[in-house]
Amino acid sequence: MDESSSPNTTPTGPKKDGILKRILEEMGLISMYLSSRDVKLLCLQRFVRMFAYGLSTLILVAYLDALGTPKTEIGLFMTLTLVGDICISFFLTLFADALGRRAILALGAVLMSASGVVFALFGTYWVLLIAAIIGVISPSGNEIGPFRAIEESIVAQLTDPKKRSDVYAWYSLLGLVGAACGCMACGWVLQYLTETLRWDIIRAYRAIYVGYAILGLFKLTLTVLLSHSVESEKKQLQSRARDDERRPLLEGSAGANPPPKRGLRWLFPDVSKESVPVVITLCLLFALDSFGSGLAPLSWITYYFKYQFNIEEGKLGSIFFVTQTIAGASLIVASSLAKRFGNVNTMVFTHLPSQIFRALLGVPSDVHLALVFLILNASTQAMDTGPRSAFLATIVLPAERTAVMGTVNVVKTTAQSLGPILTGFLVDRNLFWVSFACSGGLKAAYDLGLLAFFKEKEKERERAERLRIQEEEERRYDHTES
């Protein structure tokens, strides 16, 4: 009986294993598991950094308000903070490949920690503004500083193109989960400090910024652990040139290096002629999207719910923990959709519905309906994040990635910096709903523009990159054979 039943039972194990493997592949976990140690460290860095941003985002507007700062000046503060980030990020990402990516990431972590120290020790508007401009403080809850452009360029370099959407999805997911955990931790720590320990609110806010500074130092430690593989290919070749065995070979090809740029051209990234129209179109579309984001950043949304509906800090932190977690979970679905329908289609048709609910956030006078709109907005608003990173890595040539991604981020931050001061002006006149409506409308226009310009372009670049990788593998094979 045992022998006769064995043929029927043996396929069950492999079948279950096959189903489990398929599920893990769809979730992108196999791609993450097979990724390099450096990629995993970068994902952990993003979690820590976004956790710190979550701490700051929940209280930034409320902290400045508690210090007696008018709403219009709070908007100006956020705008000037983003302007400072534009300048610092532009120059750091422009020279990141030449100076060393690890060095730039470490410098950013130091600036982040220094900002937290100043916010914890001082309450003067102009001192805090200088610290926010020179250092790293996120006024919107989103990425700020040179980190993301450099990290995404490293991930693209160290990851197989077929697995990029999975790795980018988890990279983005960990960022959203980090921000969610930061928001919740901030809310409940504040409530404990003010209600249980009876601290005054400003002292409690400053304690949060002490934690922000500590997280900056932890991020610095993670940066030090990165290997030399994260550096650009050009930087790695320069490093190998110090080796006497390879020096003659490298010197023989030195004449192939392009001449250094002179005049104002050194301010602009090295971009091939075929990439120029692509980069310009990308910058214009991302500027539209970011200006919409700047009109209703997360810090203003948390402030709106706190004072419009009188929600306590602990509950407020938990609400935004839930919304950010929902947004993070949706990224895994987005990765699976991108494999089937392409990055552009996934970006547009997941991001567009959420902007309708974003535009309606300021309409309800009932807290429950407002929270429903908030959750519906969060459910798909981040689904374009992972596919967008994979799309950028595909549409931009490998040698141009760090500089172009940095330039795109600078353009996005520039456009975003125009929003908060306008929002502060509107809030002072009880017109918060206008900022929400304009924000959702502009971001919807970005989605439609992306679909119109890049639906076919993405397919062309994917074919070109597959051909380039195949040619490199053939050259490598021919070299080993000879």
C-alpha positions in Angstrom: 0.0 0.0 0.0 2.9 2.3 0.8 4.5 1.6 -2.5 1.3 2.1 -4.5 0.6 5.5 -2.8 4.1 6.9 -3.2 3.8 7.8 -6.9 0.7 10.0 -6.1 2.4 11.8 -3.1 5.8 12.5 -4.5 4.8 15.3 -6.9 3.2 17.2 -4.0 6.4 18.4 -2.5 7.9 19.8 -5.7 4.6 21.4 -6.6 4.3 23.2 -3.3 7.9 24.3 -3.6 7.2 25.6 -7.1 4.2 27.6 -5.9 6.2 29.0 -2.9 9.0 30.0 -5.2 6.6 31.7 -7.6 5.1 33.7 -4.7 8.5 34.8 -3.5 9.5 35.8 -7.0 6.3 37.8 -7.5 7.1 39.6 -4.2 10.6 40.3 -5.2 12.1 38.5 -2.2 14.3 36.2 -4.2 15.8 39.2 -6.1 16.5 40.9 -2.7 18.0 37.7 -1.2 20.3 37.3 -4.2 21.3 41.0 -4.2 24.8 42.0 -3.0 25.7 42.9 0.6 26.1 46.6 -0.5 22.5 46.7 -1.9 21.2 45.3 1.4 23.1 47.9 3.4 21.8 50.7 1.1 18.2 49.5 1.8 18.9 49.5 5.5 20.3 53.0 5.3 17.2 54.2 3.5 15.0 52.7 6.3 17.1 54.5 9.0 17.1 57.8 7.1 13.3 57.7 6.4 12.7 56.8 10.0 14.5 60.0 11.0 12.5 62.0 8.5 9.3 60.5 9.9 10.3 61.8 13.3 10.9 65.3 12.0 7.9 65.5 9.6 5.3 64.9 12.3 6.5 67.8 14.4 8.3 70.3 12.1 5.4 72.7 11.5 4.1 72.2 15.0 7.5 72.9 16.5 7.9 76.2 14.5 4.3 77.1 15.4 5.0 76.5 19.2 7.9 78.8 18.9 5.5 81.5 17.7 6.4 81.5 14.0 3.6 82.8 11.7 2.2 80.4 9.1 3.6 82.4 6.2 7.1 82.3 7.7 6.7 78.6 8.3 6.0 78.2 4.6 9.1 80.4 3.8 11.2 78.3 6.2 10.2 75.1 4.3 10.8 76.8 0.9 14.3 78.1 1.8 15.2 74.7 3.3 14.4 73.0 0.0 16.4 75.8 -1.8 19.4 74.9 0.3 18.9 71.3 -0.4 18.9 72.1 -4.2 22.3 73.7 -4.0 24.0 71.1 -1.8 22.4 68.1 -3.6 23.3 69.5 -7.1 27.0 69.9 -6.3 27.4 66.7 -4.3 25.7 64.5 -6.9 27.5 66.2 -9.7 30.9 65.3 -8.2 29.8 62.1 -6.4 31.3 59.7 -9.0 34.6 61.7 -9.0 35.0 62.3 -5.3 33.6 58.9 -4.2 30.1 57.9 -3.5 30.8 56.6 0.0 32.5 59.9 0.9 29.4 61.9 -0.3 27.0 59.6 1.6 29.1 59.9 4.7 29.2 63.7 4.4 25.4 63.8 4.1 25.0 61.7 7.2 27.2 64.1 9.2 25.1 67.1 8.0 22.0 65.2 8.9 23.3 64.6 12.5 24.5 68.2 12.8 21.0 69.5 11.9 19.4 67.4 14.6 21.8 68.8 17.2 21.0 72.5 16.2 17.3 71.9 16.3 17.6 70.2 19.7 19.6 73.1 21.2 18.3 76.3 19.6 14.9 78.0 19.1 15.7 81.1 17.1 14.1 81.1 13.7 17.1 82.2 11.7 19.5 79.8 13.5 17.1 76.9 12.7 16.7 78.1 9.2 20.5 78.2 8.6 20.8 74.7 10.1 18.0 73.4 7.8 19.5 75.0 4.7 23.1 73.8 5.2 22.2 70.5 6.9 19.6 67.8 6.1 16.1 68.3 7.4 13.1 67.1 5.4 10.3 69.6 5.4 8.0 67.3 3.3 8.7 63.8 4.7 10.2 62.9 1.3 13.8 62.4 0.4 16.1 65.3 0.7 19.9 65.6 0.3 22.1 63.8 -2.2 21.3 60.3 -0.8 18.7 58.9 -3.1 20.3 59.8 -6.5 23.6 58.2 -5.4 22.0 55.1 -3.9 19.7 54.5 -6.9 22.7 54.8 -9.2 24.6 52.2 -7.1 21.6 49.8 -7.1 21.4 50.1 -10.9 25.1 49.4 -11.2 25.1 46.3 -8.9 21.7 44.8 -10.0 20.8 42.8 -13.0 18.3 44.8 -15.2 15.7 42.1 -14.9 15.7 42.3 -11.1 15.9 46.1 -10.8 12.1 46.6 -10.4 12.0 44.1 -7.5 15.0 45.7 -5.7 13.8 49.2 -6.2 10.4 48.2 -4.9 11.9 46.9 -1.7 14.2 49.9 -1.5 11.2 52.2 -1.7 9.1 50.0 0.6 11.7 50.1 3.4 11.8 53.9 3.0 8.0 54.2 3.4 7.9 51.7 6.3 10.8 53.6 8.0 8.9 56.9 7.6 5.7 55.2 9.0 7.5 53.8 12.0 9.2 57.2 12.6 5.8 59.0 12.5 4.3 56.5 15.0 7.3 56.5 17.3 7.3 60.3 17.3 3.6 60.6 18.2 3.7 58.1 21.1 7.0 59.4 22.5 5.6 62.9 22.4 2.4 61.9 24.2 4.5 60.0 26.8 6.8 63.0 27.4 4.0 65.6 27.6 1.2 63.6 29.4 3.1 61.1 31.6 6.4 63.0 32.4 4.7 66.4 32.1 7.4 68.0 29.9 6.4 71.2 28.1 5.8 70.7 24.4 8.9 72.5 23.2 11.2 70.5 25.4 9.5 67.3 24.1 10.0 68.4 20.5 13.7 69.0 21.1 14.1 65.5 22.5 12.8 64.2 19.2 15.6 66.0 17.4 18.2 64.5 19.7 16.9 61.1 18.4 17.2 62.5 14.9 20.9 63.4 15.4 21.6 59.9 16.8 20.0 58.3 13.7 22.3 60.4 11.5 25.3 58.9 13.3 23.9 55.4 12.9 23.5 56.0 9.1 27.1 57.2 9.0 28.2 53.8 10.5 26.2 52.0 7.8 27.9 54.1 5.1 31.4 53.2 6.4 30.5 49.5 6.0 30.0 49.8 2.2 32.6 48.2 0.0 34.5 49.8 -2.9 32.1 48.1 -5.3 29.6 51.0 -4.8 32.0 53.5 -6.5 31.5 54.4 -10.1 33.2 52.2 -12.7 35.5 55.1 -13.6 36.5 55.5 -10.0 37.2 51.8 -9.7 39.4 51.9 -12.7 41.3 54.9 -11.3 41.8 52.9 -8.1 43.1 49.9 -10.0 45.5 52.1 -11.8 47.6 52.3 -8.6 48.3 48.6 -9.1 51.6 48.2 -11.0 50.4 45.1 -12.8 47.5 47.0 -14.5 49.0 50.4 -14.8 50.5 50.0 -18.4 47.2 48.6 -19.7 45.3 51.5 -18.3 47.8 54.1 -19.4 47.6 52.8 -22.9 43.9 53.7 -23.1 44.3 57.0 -21.3 44.0 58.9 -24.6 40.4 57.7 -24.9 39.3 59.8 -22.0 37.3 62.9 -23.0 38.9 66.3 -22.4 37.8 68.2 -19.2 34.9 70.6 -19.6 35.7 74.3 -19.4 33.7 77.4 -18.5 30.1 77.0 -17.3 29.8 73.5 -19.0 31.3 71.9 -15.9 28.1 72.8 -14.0 26.1 70.5 -16.2 26.1 66.7 -16.2 27.8 64.7 -19.0 24.8 63.8 -21.1 24.9 62.4 -24.7 23.1 64.2 -27.4 20.5 61.5 -27.8 19.7 61.8 -24.0 19.3 65.6 -23.9 15.6 65.7 -25.1 14.8 62.8 -22.8 16.3 64.4 -19.8 14.7 67.8 -20.5 11.2 66.2 -20.9 11.8 64.2 -17.7 12.8 67.3 -15.8 9.7 69.2 -16.9 7.3 66.4 -16.0 8.9 65.7 -12.6 8.9 69.4 -11.9 5.2 69.5 -12.4 4.7 66.5 -10.1 7.0 67.9 -7.4 5.3 71.3 -7.5 2.1 69.5 -6.8 3.7 67.6 -3.9 5.1 70.9 -2.5 1.6 72.4 -2.3 0.5 69.6 0.1 3.6 68.0 1.7 3.2 65.5 4.5 4.3 67.9 7.2 1.4 70.3 6.2 -1.0 67.3 6.0 -0.2 66.2 9.5 -0.6 69.8 10.7 -4.0 70.0 8.9 -5.4 66.9 10.6 -4.0 67.9 14.0 -5.6 71.3 14.1 -8.6 70.9 11.9 -9.8 67.8 13.8 -7.9 68.2 17.1 -6.2 64.8 17.0 -3.7 63.9 19.7 -0.1 63.3 18.8 -0.2 59.6 19.6 -3.2 59.0 17.5 -1.9 61.2 14.7 1.3 59.2 14.6 -0.6 56.0 14.4 -2.8 57.3 11.6 0.1 58.2 9.5 1.9 54.9 10.4 -1.2 53.1 8.9 -1.3 55.2 5.7 2.5 54.9 5.1 2.4 51.2 5.8 -0.5 50.8 3.3 1.6 52.8 0.8 4.6 50.6 1.4 2.6 47.4 1.0 1.3 48.6 -2.4 4.9 48.8 -3.7 5.1 45.0 -3.8 2.0 44.8 -6.0 3.5 47.5 -8.2 6.7 45.5 -8.8 4.5 42.5 -10.0 2.4 44.8 -12.2 5.6 46.4 -13.7 6.8 43.0 -14.9 3.6 42.5 -16.8 2.6 45.9 -18.1 5.8 47.9 -18.1 7.1 50.6 -15.8 5.3 53.6 -17.4 1.9 52.0 -17.5 2.2 50.9 -13.9 3.4 54.4 -12.8 0.5 56.2 -14.5 -2.5 53.9 -13.8 -1.6 53.4 -10.1 -0.6 57.0 -9.3 -3.5 58.7 -11.1 -6.5 57.5 -9.0 -4.7 58.5 -5.7 -4.5 62.1 -6.9 -8.3 62.4 -7.2 -8.6 61.6 -3.4 -5.6 63.9 -2.7 -7.5 66.8 -4.4 -10.6 66.1 -2.2 -8.7 65.9 1.2 -9.7 69.5 2.2 -13.4 69.1 1.4 -14.9 67.0 4.2 -15.7 68.6 7.5 -16.2 65.2 9.1 -12.9 63.6 10.3 -14.0 60.0 9.3 -14.6 61.0 5.7 -11.4 62.9 5.6 -9.5 59.8 6.9 -11.2 57.7 4.3 -9.8 60.0 1.6 -6.4 60.0 3.2 -6.3 56.2 3.2 -7.5 55.9 -0.4 -4.9 58.5 -1.4 -2.2 56.5 0.4 -3.3 53.1 -1.1 -1.8 53.8 -4.5 0.1 57.1 -4.3 3.5 55.3 -3.8 3.0 52.5 -6.3 4.9 54.5 -8.9 8.0 54.8 -6.8 9.7 51.5 -7.6 8.8 51.4 -11.3 9.9 55.1 -11.6 13.4 54.3 -10.3 13.6 51.2 -12.6 12.3 53.4 -15.5 15.0 56.1 -14.8 17.7 53.5 -14.7 16.5 52.1 -18.1 15.9 55.4 -19.9 19.3 56.9 -18.9 22.6 55.6 -20.2 24.8 53.8 -17.4 27.6 56.4 -17.5 25.1 59.2 -17.0 23.0 57.8 -14.2 24.4 59.4 -11.1 24.6 62.9 -12.7 21.3 62.7 -14.4 19.4 61.3 -11.4 21.0 64.0 -9.3 19.9 66.7 -11.8 16.4 65.3 -11.9 16.2 65.4 -8.1 17.5 69.0 -8.1 14.8 70.0 -10.6 12.2 68.2 -8.5 13.3 69.8 -5.3 13.4 73.3 -7.0 9.8 72.9 -8.1 8.8 71.5 -4.7 10.4 74.4 -2.9 7.9 76.8 -4.5 4.9 75.1 -2.9 5.2 75.4 0.9 5.4 79.3 0.9 2.2 79.4 -1.2 0.6 76.8 1.1 1.5 78.9 4.2 -0.1 82.0 2.5 -3.3 79.9 1.8 -3.4 78.5 5.3 -3.2 82.0 6.8 -6.4 82.7 4.9 -8.2 79.4 5.7 -7.9 78.2 2.1 -6.2 74.8 2.9 -8.6 73.1 0.5 -7.2 75.1 -2.4 -3.7 73.7 -1.9 -5.1 70.1 -1.8 -7.1 70.7 -5.0 -4.2 72.2 -6.9 -1.8 69.5 -5.7 -4.0 66.7 -6.9 -4.7 68.4 -10.3 -1.0 69.1 -11.1 0.1 65.6 -10.2 -2.7 64.1 -12.4 -1.4 66.2 -15.3 2.1 64.8 -14.7 0.7 61.2 -15.0 -1.0 62.0 -18.4 2.2 63.7 -19.7 4.3 60.7 -18.7 2.0 58.3 -20.6 2.0 60.5 -23.7 5.8 61.0 -24.0 7.4 57.8 -22.6 5.2 54.8 -23.3 7.1 53.8 -26.4 10.5 55.3 -25.4 10.8 52.9 -22.5 10.6 49.9 -24.8 13.2 51.2 -27.1 15.7 51.8 -24.3 15.0 48.4 -22.8 15.9 46.7 -26.1 19.1 48.9 -26.4 20.2 48.0 -22.9 19.7 44.3 -23.4 21.8 44.5 -26.6 24.5 46.4 -24.7 24.7 43.8 -21.9 24.8 41.0 -24.4 27.7 42.7 -26.3 29.6 43.2 -23.0 29.2 39.6 -22.1 30.5 38.5 -25.6 33.5 40.8 -25.3 34.2 39.4 -21.8 33.9 35.8 -23.1 36.3 36.6 -26.1 38.8 38.2 -23.7 38.9 35.1 -21.4 39.2 32.8 -24.4 42.2 34.7 -25.8 
